[in-house]
Amino acid sequence: MTNPELRVADAIREVSVAMQRAIADGYRSRMIDADDLIEVLLSIADRLDPPVPDTTNHVGCPCPDCGTADADRLIWIDDDFVRCDSCGTIFDPTDGGP
Ligand SMILES: [Zn+2]
């Protein structure tokens, strides 16, 4: 059995390394604000307890580009086409179907 405190320590180390890399690569500023702090804390929580994808409102015709199947992220823009909120692809959900 793994020690839960070690898992917490590992999660904090992994997120810290990712943050340091992002700062070194110039993706992140050295100045942090409340939003950054919340993002870091949530990243640690996600490593310890990965969010379980909710598949209850998934559609049968996911986005052909990124695979998003969440009905809340696939928006009908007219009678024929759907826009994927995740990647912006517009597709015909009946195209290529059975
Ligand atoms: Zn998509």
Residues whose N, C-alpha, C, O or C-beta is under 5 A from the ligand:
A	BS01	ZN	C63 D65 C66 G67 T68 C84 S86 C87 G88 T89
